[in-house]
Amino acid sequence: MTDITGSTPDWEKRFRAPRVSLPDWADDAPDRALFVSNATGTYELYAWDRVTGAQRRATDRPNGTTDGLLTPDGESIWWFSDTDGDEFGVWMRQPFGGGGDEPATPGLEASYPGGLALGRDGTAVVGRSTDEDGSTVHVVRPGAEPVEIYRHRESAAVGDLSHDGTYIAIEHTEHGDAMHSALRVMRLDGTTVADMDDTKGGEVELGLEVLGFAPVGGDTRLLVGHQRRGRWEPMVWDVGSGEETELGIELPGDVSAEWYPDGSALLVAHSFEARSELLRYDFATRQLVEVSTPTGTVSGATARPDGSVEYLWSSAAEPPVVRSTSGDVVLDPPGMKAPASVPVEDAWVNGPGGRIHALVQRPATGEGPFPTIFEIHGGPTWHDSDAFAAGPAAWVDHGYAVVRVNYRGSTGYGREWTDALKHRVGLIELEDIAAVREWAVSSGLADPAKLVLAGGSWGGYLTLLGLGTQPESWALGLAAVPVADYVTAYHDEMEALKAMDRTLLGGTPEEVPERFEASSPLTYVDAVRAPVYISAGVNDPRCPIRQVENYVRRLEKRGAAHEVYRYDAGHGSLVVEERIKQVRLELDFAERYLS
């Protein structure tokens, strides 16, 4: 990685500064942990012995590695090996202390990963997905051939294995609604123990998710996320007795949880209006007690055996840090710290579907109206929060205001808000973005002649769609790894995303061609007036390259102002230099066309 010098601009330092994820510790060996870091310039997995303090890079691949898991005894690391970010590969295994890698699931062909659960006796339950087979689940025991225990054309994923290895919980969408999963608990021979389906066979839009089995031997309680009261919240399902216990946590916004190690309490994560907090829920008293964290965003948290809580925290102004409620910084990477940025302001704008929440960052100096970039999040089932992000901070450093919109389709504002985009996909989100754009101009924040629409993944899709459907609203577009030609994207993308698109649009391109046409940026490409910059990964399984090329050829045919950057990775890059290069290219493109 390029050395940081006194002349290195702050925006680059934020990308180059070493970062670490929240360490994931082995269930039965809590002093052995696994984390992700960019310390060498590429995001890789690291093993950490918390007793000796020794840290070891466990993976070293040109395009990085982030998917890994420790066995319960902490003796082995499992990591997913794909090819240059294509997300299609196999699980590998290596000793915690170092040594050669070996295939962890011999006998299983390469696939897209569909969840992994590791047992105390060496058994693994492996979820897989391929275009040919749909979703499968296999049980892999030491020295034995893999045994298939589940198969379905629709999406499914492994959730968790019970403490004693008796039960496996999976999420599935056999009913055909890829946005709202049902649950099934099975024995390892594939026989069903219990089912829970809040969709009632696909008739009701209520989802479920596996949050984890109780971490105690013989305990058949499963922690489940549900939407029965209009937002995500946890409940306990005893799969042995069938008893369901809703916890009745009366907090606004979404609520998730995980077990404390002794099973007596839950660590509750509460997300509301782009901030988050932690609480402890005690089963004996049924009371919530705050776990003190600073204002901002907790991106992950875990309860330790001693009762302390470790969490990854940041805010838009302050870079991420792994802290403990004991008062310590848990894991502090060596080297330069990322420079701070500016805080976010909250904007609430009346829109066609209700109040829209936007996060705004202004340059530290100067007065508006500013050139303004609307940085649109991906997903779409995601939301922007008061968390540190090097990309938006780079634009602020260059004199831009940054606006991030939690449009309809975003999570964190209730189930109805998330589900509102269906059938008029893309167009619903852009109505909300247009309302916030109008506010940004009328409030004096944004210069209407220097408005940039930008985003990655689904945000890149909305960028291209917005440039074509709102051509007079935007001076420039920056689309990273976008959906550009929805029909071709559907046919080329991974099977799980095909299922999502069928749910969003109500069918396949052949079944509902008018909806795909209305929601495809390619339909409106001839209306695009603004210069457009597109970046795309040649190995991307989510927004494949062929459909991007179709869109680019239409721009070329018109002689429209555009630039395309293709890079050798998948749906984004794990290489720091590559990330910096892409931001630099975007900044340069904006400078040339807006000046």
C-alpha positions as CSV (number, residue, x, y, z in Angstrom):
1,M,0.0,0.0,0.0
2,T,1.2,3.5,-0.8
3,D,2.9,5.2,2.1
4,I,1.1,8.1,3.8
5,T,3.1,11.3,3.8
6,G,2.5,14.9,4.9
7,S,1.2,15.7,1.5
8,T,-1.4,12.9,1.5
9,P,-4.8,14.6,1.5
10,D,-7.2,13.8,4.3
11,W,-9.7,12.1,2.1
12,E,-7.1,9.6,1.0
13,K,-6.0,9.1,4.6
14,R,-9.5,8.0,5.6
15,F,-9.3,5.1,3.1
16,R,-5.7,4.2,3.9
17,A,-5.9,4.3,7.7
18,P,-5.9,0.8,9.1
19,R,-9.4,-0.5,10.1
20,V,-10.6,-3.6,11.9
21,S,-14.0,-5.3,12.2
22,L,-15.6,-6.4,15.4
23,P,-13.7,-9.5,16.4
24,D,-15.7,-12.8,16.2
25,W,-14.7,-15.1,19.0
26,A,-14.9,-18.9,19.2
27,D,-17.9,-20.1,21.3
28,D,-15.9,-22.5,23.5
29,A,-12.6,-20.7,23.2
30,P,-13.4,-17.0,23.8
31,D,-9.8,-15.9,23.7
32,R,-9.5,-16.9,20.1
33,A,-10.9,-14.4,17.7
34,L,-11.2,-13.6,14.0
35,F,-11.4,-10.2,12.4
36,V,-11.1,-8.4,9.1
37,S,-8.6,-5.6,8.5
38,N,-7.2,-3.6,5.6
39,A,-3.8,-3.2,7.4
40,T,-1.8,-4.4,4.3
41,G,-3.9,-2.5,1.8
42,T,-6.4,-5.3,1.1
43,Y,-9.2,-6.5,3.4
44,E,-8.2,-9.9,4.7
45,L,-9.0,-12.2,7.7
46,Y,-6.8,-12.1,10.8
47,A,-6.5,-14.6,13.6
48,W,-6.0,-13.1,17.1
49,D,-4.9,-14.9,20.2
50,R,-6.2,-12.6,23.0
51,V,-4.1,-14.2,25.7
52,T,-0.7,-13.6,24.0
53,G,-1.8,-10.7,21.8
54,A,-0.5,-12.4,18.7
55,Q,-2.2,-11.5,15.5
56,R,-1.7,-13.4,12.2
57,R,-3.0,-12.7,8.7
58,A,-4.9,-15.8,7.8
59,T,-5.7,-15.1,4.2
60,D,-3.7,-13.3,1.5
61,R,-5.4,-13.0,-1.9
62,P,-5.1,-10.3,-4.6
63,N,-8.8,-9.2,-4.3
64,G,-9.2,-9.8,-0.6
65,T,-11.2,-12.1,1.7
66,T,-13.9,-11.1,4.3
67,D,-16.1,-14.2,4.8
68,G,-14.7,-16.4,7.6
69,L,-15.8,-18.3,10.7
70,L,-14.1,-20.0,13.7
71,T,-15.0,-23.5,14.8
72,P,-16.6,-23.6,18.3
73,D,-13.3,-24.9,19.8
74,G,-11.3,-22.2,18.1
75,E,-9.0,-24.7,16.5
76,S,-9.8,-24.0,12.8
77,I,-10.7,-21.1,10.6
78,W,-13.2,-21.6,7.7
79,W,-13.0,-19.0,4.9
80,F,-14.8,-18.7,1.6
81,S,-12.7,-18.8,-1.5
82,D,-14.1,-17.3,-4.6
83,T,-12.4,-16.0,-7.8
84,D,-11.7,-12.3,-8.0
85,G,-14.9,-11.3,-6.3
86,D,-17.4,-13.4,-8.3
87,E,-18.8,-14.8,-5.0
88,F,-18.8,-18.3,-6.5
89,G,-16.5,-20.8,-4.8
90,V,-15.8,-23.2,-1.9
91,W,-15.1,-23.2,1.8
92,M,-11.5,-23.7,2.8
93,R,-10.1,-24.5,6.3
94,Q,-6.8,-23.8,8.1
95,P,-5.5,-24.3,11.6
96,F,-6.0,-21.3,13.9
97,G,-2.2,-21.1,14.6
98,G,-1.3,-21.2,10.9
99,G,-0.6,-23.8,8.3
100,G,-1.8,-25.0,5.0
101,D,-5.3,-24.5,3.6
102,E,-7.4,-27.5,2.6
103,P,-10.9,-27.9,1.2
104,A,-13.3,-27.9,4.1
105,T,-16.2,-29.6,2.2
106,P,-14.6,-32.1,-0.2
107,G,-17.3,-33.5,-2.4
108,L,-19.3,-30.3,-2.8
109,E,-18.9,-28.4,-6.0
110,A,-18.4,-24.6,-6.1
111,S,-21.5,-22.5,-5.4
112,Y,-22.7,-19.2,-4.1
113,P,-22.6,-19.4,-0.3
114,G,-25.9,-19.9,1.5
115,G,-25.0,-19.8,5.2
116,L,-22.7,-22.0,7.3
117,A,-23.1,-23.5,10.8
118,L,-20.3,-25.4,12.5
119,G,-20.9,-28.0,15.2
120,R,-18.9,-29.0,18.3
121,D,-18.3,-32.5,16.9
122,G,-16.8,-31.3,13.6
123,T,-20.1,-31.4,11.7
124,A,-20.8,-28.6,9.3
125,V,-24.1,-27.6,7.8
126,V,-23.5,-25.8,4.5
127,G,-26.0,-23.8,2.5
128,R,-25.4,-23.5,-1.2
129,S,-27.0,-21.8,-4.2
130,T,-26.5,-22.4,-7.9
131,D,-28.4,-21.4,-11.0
132,E,-28.9,-25.0,-11.9
133,D,-29.9,-26.5,-8.5
134,G,-31.5,-23.5,-6.7
135,S,-30.8,-23.8,-2.9
136,T,-29.4,-26.8,-1.2
137,V,-28.3,-27.6,2.3
138,H,-25.7,-30.3,3.0
139,V,-24.5,-31.9,6.2
140,V,-20.7,-32.5,6.1
141,R,-19.3,-34.8,8.8
142,P,-15.5,-35.5,9.3
143,G,-14.4,-38.2,6.9
144,A,-17.8,-38.7,5.3
145,E,-19.4,-37.7,2.1
146,P,-21.7,-34.7,2.2
147,V,-25.3,-35.5,2.6
148,E,-28.0,-33.3,1.1
149,I,-30.9,-32.7,3.5
150,Y,-32.7,-29.8,1.7
151,R,-33.4,-28.7,-1.9
152,H,-35.7,-26.1,-3.4
153,R,-35.7,-23.8,-6.4
154,E,-36.5,-20.7,-4.3
155,S,-33.9,-19.0,-2.0
156,A,-33.0,-20.6,1.3
157,A,-30.1,-20.2,3.7
158,V,-28.6,-21.9,6.8
159,G,-29.4,-19.9,10.0
160,D,-27.9,-21.7,13.0
161,L,-27.1,-25.0,14.6
162,S,-28.3,-25.8,18.1
163,H,-25.7,-26.0,20.8
164,D,-25.8,-29.8,21.0
165,G,-25.9,-30.2,17.2
166,T,-29.4,-31.7,17.2
167,Y,-31.3,-29.1,15.2
168,I,-30.6,-26.8,12.3
169,A,-32.7,-23.7,11.6
170,I,-33.0,-22.4,8.0
171,E,-34.6,-19.5,6.4
172,H,-36.5,-20.2,3.2
173,T,-38.8,-18.6,0.6
174,E,-40.6,-21.7,-0.8
175,H,-43.7,-19.5,-0.9
176,G,-42.0,-17.3,-3.6
177,D,-41.7,-14.1,-1.6
178,A,-37.9,-13.4,-1.5
179,M,-38.4,-10.4,0.8
180,H,-40.2,-12.3,3.6
181,S,-38.6,-15.6,4.7
182,A,-40.2,-18.4,6.6
183,L,-38.4,-20.7,9.0
184,R,-37.9,-24.4,9.2
185,V,-36.1,-26.4,12.0
186,M,-34.8,-29.8,11.0
187,R,-32.9,-32.6,12.4
188,L,-29.6,-33.4,10.6
189,D,-31.2,-36.3,8.8
190,G,-33.5,-33.7,7.0
191,T,-36.7,-34.5,8.9
192,T,-38.7,-31.5,9.9
193,V,-39.1,-30.6,13.6
194,A,-41.1,-27.4,13.3
195,D,-42.2,-24.7,10.7
196,M,-43.0,-21.1,11.2
197,D,-44.4,-19.1,8.3
198,D,-45.8,-15.7,9.0
199,T,-46.5,-15.2,5.3
200,K,-49.2,-17.9,5.4
201,G,-47.9,-19.5,2.2
202,G,-47.0,-16.2,0.6
203,E,-50.3,-14.4,1.2
204,V,-49.1,-12.0,3.9
205,E,-46.0,-9.8,3.7
206,L,-44.4,-10.6,7.1
207,G,-40.9,-11.9,7.3
208,L,-38.9,-14.0,9.8
209,E,-35.2,-14.4,10.4
210,V,-33.0,-16.7,12.5
211,L,-31.1,-14.8,15.2
212,G,-29.6,-17.9,16.9
213,F,-30.2,-20.9,19.2
214,A,-29.7,-20.5,22.9
215,P,-26.0,-21.0,23.7
216,V,-26.7,-23.7,26.3
217,G,-26.6,-27.4,26.0
218,G,-30.1,-29.0,25.9
219,D,-31.8,-25.6,25.5
220,T,-34.2,-25.7,22.5
221,R,-35.0,-22.0,22.4
222,L,-34.5,-20.2,19.1
223,L,-34.2,-16.5,18.9
224,V,-36.2,-15.2,16.0
225,G,-36.7,-11.9,14.3
226,H,-40.3,-11.1,13.3
227,Q,-42.4,-8.3,11.8
228,R,-45.8,-8.9,13.4
229,R,-46.0,-5.4,14.8
230,G,-44.9,-3.6,11.7
231,R,-41.2,-3.5,12.3
232,W,-38.4,-6.0,13.1
233,E,-38.2,-7.2,16.7
234,P,-37.1,-10.4,18.5
235,M,-39.1,-13.2,20.1
236,V,-38.2,-16.6,21.5
237,W,-39.5,-19.8,19.9
238,D,-39.0,-23.0,21.8
239,V,-38.8,-25.5,18.9
240,G,-39.1,-28.4,21.4
241,S,-42.4,-27.4,22.9
242,G,-43.6,-25.0,20.1
243,E,-44.1,-22.2,22.6
244,E,-43.7,-18.7,21.2
245,T,-42.8,-15.8,23.5
246,E,-43.0,-12.3,22.1
247,L,-40.8,-10.0,24.3
248,G,-42.9,-6.8,23.9
249,I,-39.9,-4.5,23.7
250,E,-41.6,-1.1,23.4
251,L,-39.1,0.9,21.4
252,P,-39.6,2.8,18.1
253,G,-37.7,1.6,15.1
254,D,-36.2,-1.8,14.4
255,V,-34.9,-4.1,17.2
256,S,-32.6,-7.1,16.9
257,A,-30.9,-9.2,19.5
258,E,-28.4,-11.9,20.3
259,W,-27.9,-14.1,23.3
260,Y,-25.6,-13.4,26.3
261,P,-23.3,-16.5,26.6
262,D,-25.2,-18.0,29.6
263,G,-28.6,-17.7,27.9
264,S,-30.1,-15.6,30.7
265,A,-30.4,-12.4,28.8
266,L,-30.3,-10.8,25.4
267,L,-28.1,-8.1,24.0
268,V,-30.6,-5.9,22.2
269,A,-29.6,-3.7,19.2
270,H,-32.0,-0.8,18.7
271,S,-32.0,1.2,15.4
272,F,-34.1,4.4,15.1
273,E,-33.8,7.4,12.8
274,A,-30.3,6.6,11.6
275,R,-28.8,6.1,15.0
276,S,-28.5,3.0,17.2
277,E,-28.1,1.9,20.8
278,L,-27.6,-1.2,22.9
279,L,-29.6,-2.6,25.8
280,R,-29.7,-5.7,27.9
281,Y,-33.0,-7.6,28.2
282,D,-33.1,-9.9,31.3
283,F,-35.4,-12.9,31.0
284,A,-35.9,-13.2,34.8
285,T,-37.1,-9.6,35.3
286,R,-38.3,-8.9,31.7
287,Q,-36.6,-5.5,32.0
288,L,-34.5,-3.5,29.6
289,V,-31.3,-1.8,30.9
290,E,-29.3,0.6,28.7
291,V,-25.8,-0.5,27.7
292,S,-24.0,2.9,27.5
293,T,-22.6,3.8,24.0
294,P,-21.9,7.2,22.4
295,T,-24.4,8.8,20.0
296,G,-23.9,7.4,16.5
297,T,-24.0,4.0,15.0
298,V,-23.2,0.6,16.5
299,S,-22.3,-1.6,13.5
300,G,-22.0,-4.8,15.5
301,A,-21.9,-5.9,19.1
302,T,-21.3,-9.1,21.1
303,A,-21.6,-10.1,24.7
304,R,-18.6,-11.7,26.3
305,P,-18.5,-14.5,28.9
306,D,-17.6,-12.0,31.6
307,G,-20.7,-10.0,31.0
308,S,-19.0,-7.1,29.2
309,V,-20.1,-6.0,25.7
310,E,-17.8,-5.3,22.8
311,Y,-19.0,-3.2,20.0
312,L,-17.9,-1.4,16.8
313,W,-18.9,2.2,16.9
314,S,-18.6,5.3,14.7
315,S,-20.4,8.5,13.7
316,A,-20.3,10.5,10.5
317,A,-17.7,12.7,12.2
318,E,-15.6,10.1,14.1
319,P,-13.9,7.1,12.6
320,P,-14.8,3.5,13.8
321,V,-13.4,2.0,16.9
322,V,-13.9,-1.3,18.7
323,R,-14.8,-0.5,22.3
324,S,-15.8,-2.4,25.4
325,T,-18.2,-1.5,28.2
326,S,-15.3,-2.2,30.5
327,G,-13.9,1.1,29.2
328,D,-11.1,-0.3,27.0
329,V,-10.5,0.0,23.3
330,V,-10.6,-3.7,22.4
331,L,-8.6,-3.7,19.2
332,D,-6.6,-0.7,18.0
333,P,-4.8,-1.2,14.7
334,P,-1.3,0.3,14.5
335,G,-0.5,3.2,12.3
336,M,-2.2,6.5,11.4
337,K,-5.7,7.2,12.6
338,A,-8.3,8.3,10.1
339,P,-8.9,12.1,10.1
340,A,-12.3,13.1,11.4
341,S,-15.0,14.5,9.1
342,V,-18.0,16.8,9.7
343,P,-21.2,15.7,11.6
344,V,-24.5,15.0,9.9
345,E,-27.6,17.1,10.2
346,D,-31.1,15.5,10.0
347,A,-33.5,16.7,7.4
348,W,-37.2,15.6,7.4
349,V,-39.0,16.3,4.1
350,N,-42.7,15.7,3.3
351,G,-42.9,13.3,0.4
352,P,-45.6,11.5,-1.5
353,G,-45.4,8.5,0.8
354,G,-44.8,10.2,4.1
355,R,-42.0,12.0,5.8
356,I,-38.6,11.3,4.3
357,H,-35.4,11.2,6.4
358,A,-32.2,12.5,4.9
359,L,-28.8,13.0,6.3
360,V,-26.9,16.1,5.3
361,Q,-23.2,17.0,5.6
362,R,-22.0,20.5,4.8
363,P,-18.4,21.7,4.1
364,A,-16.7,22.9,7.2
365,T,-16.2,26.4,5.6
366,G,-18.2,28.6,3.3
367,E,-21.9,29.2,2.9
368,G,-24.4,27.7,0.5
369,P,-25.7,27.1,-2.0
370,F,-23.0,24.4,-2.4
371,P,-22.4,22.0,-5.3
372,T,-24.3,19.0,-3.8
373,I,-24.0,15.3,-4.3
374,F,-26.9,13.0,-3.6
375,E,-25.2,9.8,-2.5
376,I,-27.8,7.1,-2.8
377,H,-27.5,3.9,-0.8
378,G,-27.7,0.4,-2.2
379,G,-29.7,-2.5,-1.1
380,P,-32.5,-1.4,-1.6
381,T,-33.2,-3.0,1.8
382,W,-30.6,-0.9,3.7
383,H,-30.4,2.5,5.1
384,D,-27.8,5.3,5.6
385,S,-27.0,6.1,9.2
386,D,-24.9,8.4,11.3
387,A,-21.8,6.3,10.7
388,F,-18.3,7.1,9.4
389,A,-18.0,6.8,5.6
390,A,-14.8,7.8,3.7
391,G,-16.6,8.3,0.4
392,P,-19.0,11.0,1.5
393,A,-16.3,12.6,3.6
394,A,-14.1,13.0,0.4
395,W,-16.8,15.0,-1.3
396,V,-17.2,17.3,1.8
397,D,-13.4,17.9,1.7
398,H,-13.8,19.1,-1.9
399,G,-16.5,21.6,-1.1
400,Y,-19.6,19.6,-1.8
401,A,-22.6,19.2,0.5
402,V,-23.6,15.5,0.7
403,V,-27.2,14.4,1.0
404,R,-28.1,10.8,1.7
405,V,-31.8,9.9,1.4
406,N,-33.5,7.0,3.2
407,Y,-36.1,6.6,0.5
408,R,-39.1,4.2,0.5
409,G,-37.6,0.8,0.3
410,S,-35.0,1.6,3.0
411,T,-34.9,-0.4,6.3
412,G,-35.2,1.2,9.7
413,Y,-38.5,3.0,9.3
414,G,-41.0,0.1,9.6
415,R,-42.1,-2.7,7.3
416,E,-44.6,-0.6,5.2
417,W,-41.8,1.9,4.3
418,T,-39.5,-1.0,3.3
419,D,-42.1,-2.8,1.2
420,A,-43.5,0.3,-0.5
421,L,-41.3,0.1,-3.6
422,K,-42.8,-3.1,-5.0
423,H,-44.0,-3.2,-8.6
424,R,-43.1,0.5,-9.3
425,V,-39.5,-0.4,-8.6
426,G,-37.0,2.5,-8.8
427,L,-39.7,5.0,-9.6
428,I,-41.0,5.1,-6.0
429,E,-37.5,5.7,-4.6
430,L,-36.9,8.5,-7.1
431,E,-40.1,10.3,-6.1
432,D,-38.6,10.6,-2.6
433,I,-35.2,11.6,-3.9
434,A,-36.9,14.3,-6.0
435,A,-38.8,15.7,-2.9
436,V,-35.5,15.9,-1.0
437,R,-33.8,17.5,-4.0
438,E,-36.5,20.2,-4.1
439,W,-36.0,20.8,-0.4
440,A,-32.2,21.0,-0.8
441,V,-32.5,23.7,-3.5
442,S,-35.3,25.7,-1.8
443,S,-33.5,25.7,1.6
444,G,-30.4,27.3,0.0
445,L,-28.3,24.2,0.7
446,A,-27.8,23.1,-3.0
447,D,-26.8,24.9,-6.1
448,P,-29.4,23.7,-8.7
449,A,-26.8,24.0,-11.5
450,K,-24.4,21.7,-9.7
451,L,-26.4,18.8,-8.5
452,V,-24.9,15.3,-8.7
453,L,-26.8,12.1,-8.5
454,A,-24.6,9.2,-7.4
455,G,-24.6,5.8,-5.8
456,G,-23.4,2.2,-5.9
457,S,-25.2,-1.0,-6.6
458,W,-28.9,-0.2,-6.1
459,G,-27.8,3.4,-5.7
460,G,-26.1,3.2,-9.1
461,Y,-29.3,1.8,-10.6
462,L,-31.3,4.7,-9.1
463,T,-28.7,7.1,-10.5
464,L,-29.0,5.8,-14.1
465,L,-32.8,5.6,-13.8
466,G,-33.0,9.1,-12.3
467,L,-30.8,10.6,-15.1
468,G,-33.3,9.3,-17.6
469,T,-36.6,10.0,-15.8
470,Q,-35.6,13.3,-14.2
471,P,-33.2,14.7,-16.9
472,E,-33.6,18.3,-16.0
473,S,-32.9,17.7,-12.3
474,W,-29.3,16.6,-12.4
475,A,-26.1,18.1,-13.8
476,L,-24.1,14.9,-13.5
477,G,-24.4,11.2,-12.7
478,L,-21.9,8.8,-11.1
479,A,-23.1,5.2,-11.1
480,A,-21.0,2.4,-9.6
481,V,-21.8,-1.3,-10.2
482,P,-25.3,-0.4,-11.4
483,V,-28.3,-2.2,-12.8
484,A,-28.5,-0.5,-16.2
485,D,-30.5,-2.9,-18.4
486,Y,-33.0,-4.6,-16.0
487,V,-34.0,-7.5,-18.4
488,T,-30.4,-8.5,-19.2
489,A,-29.4,-8.1,-15.6
490,Y,-32.2,-10.5,-14.5
491,H,-31.1,-13.2,-17.0
492,D,-27.4,-12.9,-16.0
493,E,-27.5,-12.3,-12.3
494,M,-27.1,-14.9,-9.5
495,E,-30.2,-17.0,-8.7
496,A,-30.9,-15.3,-5.3
497,L,-31.2,-11.9,-7.0
498,K,-33.5,-13.3,-9.7
499,A,-35.8,-14.4,-6.9
500,M,-35.6,-10.9,-5.3
501,D,-36.5,-9.3,-8.6
502,R,-39.4,-11.6,-9.2
503,T,-40.7,-10.5,-5.8
504,L,-40.1,-6.8,-6.4
505,L,-41.6,-6.7,-9.9
506,G,-44.2,-9.5,-9.5
507,G,-42.8,-11.9,-12.0
508,T,-40.1,-12.5,-14.7
509,P,-39.4,-10.2,-17.6
510,E,-41.5,-12.6,-19.7
511,E,-44.4,-12.5,-17.3
512,V,-44.5,-8.7,-16.5
513,P,-42.5,-7.1,-19.4
514,E,-44.2,-3.8,-18.8
515,R,-42.9,-3.5,-15.3
516,F,-39.4,-4.4,-16.2
517,E,-39.5,-1.9,-19.0
518,A,-40.9,0.9,-16.8
519,S,-38.1,0.2,-14.2
520,S,-35.2,-0.2,-16.5
521,P,-32.7,2.6,-17.0
522,L,-32.2,1.4,-20.6
523,T,-35.7,2.4,-21.4
524,Y,-34.9,6.1,-20.7
525,V,-31.2,6.2,-21.9
526,D,-32.0,8.5,-24.9
527,A,-33.4,11.1,-22.5
528,V,-30.2,11.4,-20.5
529,R,-28.7,14.9,-20.7
530,A,-26.2,14.9,-17.9
531,P,-22.6,13.6,-18.3
532,V,-22.5,10.1,-16.7
533,Y,-19.6,8.2,-15.3
534,I,-20.0,4.4,-14.8
535,S,-17.7,2.0,-13.0
536,A,-18.3,-1.8,-13.1
537,G,-16.6,-4.9,-11.9
538,V,-16.0,-7.4,-14.7
539,N,-16.7,-10.4,-12.4
540,D,-19.8,-8.9,-10.7
541,P,-22.5,-11.6,-10.2
542,R,-25.0,-9.1,-8.8
543,C,-25.0,-6.4,-11.5
544,P,-23.3,-8.3,-14.3
545,I,-21.1,-6.5,-16.9
546,R,-23.1,-7.4,-20.0
547,Q,-26.1,-5.3,-19.1
548,V,-23.8,-2.4,-18.3
549,E,-22.2,-2.7,-21.7
550,N,-25.7,-2.6,-23.4
551,Y,-26.4,0.7,-21.7
552,V,-23.0,2.1,-22.6
553,R,-23.4,1.2,-26.3
554,R,-26.6,3.3,-26.3
555,L,-24.8,6.2,-24.8
556,E,-22.1,5.8,-27.4
557,K,-24.6,5.6,-30.3
558,R,-26.0,9.0,-29.2
559,G,-22.6,10.6,-28.7
560,A,-23.6,11.3,-25.1
561,A,-21.0,12.6,-22.7
562,H,-19.9,9.6,-20.6
563,E,-16.9,7.7,-19.3
564,V,-16.7,4.0,-18.2
565,Y,-14.2,2.4,-15.9
566,R,-14.0,-1.4,-15.8
567,Y,-12.0,-3.2,-13.1
568,D,-11.0,-6.7,-12.3
569,A,-13.2,-7.6,-9.3
570,G,-16.8,-8.2,-8.4
571,H,-19.5,-6.1,-6.8
572,G,-17.0,-3.6,-5.5
573,S,-13.4,-3.9,-4.5
574,L,-11.6,-5.0,-1.2
575,V,-8.3,-3.4,-2.3
576,V,-7.7,0.1,-0.8
577,E,-5.7,1.5,-3.7
578,E,-8.6,0.5,-6.1
579,R,-11.2,2.2,-3.9
580,I,-9.1,5.4,-3.8
581,K,-8.6,5.2,-7.6
582,Q,-12.3,5.0,-8.1
583,V,-13.1,8.0,-5.9
584,R,-10.4,10.0,-7.5
585,L,-11.8,9.2,-10.9
586,E,-15.3,10.3,-9.8
587,L,-14.0,13.6,-8.2
588,D,-12.0,14.3,-11.4
589,F,-15.1,13.7,-13.6
590,A,-17.2,16.0,-11.5
591,E,-14.5,18.7,-11.5
592,R,-14.2,18.6,-15.3
593,Y,-17.9,18.7,-16.1
594,L,-19.2,21.0,-13.3
595,S,-16.5,23.7,-13.5
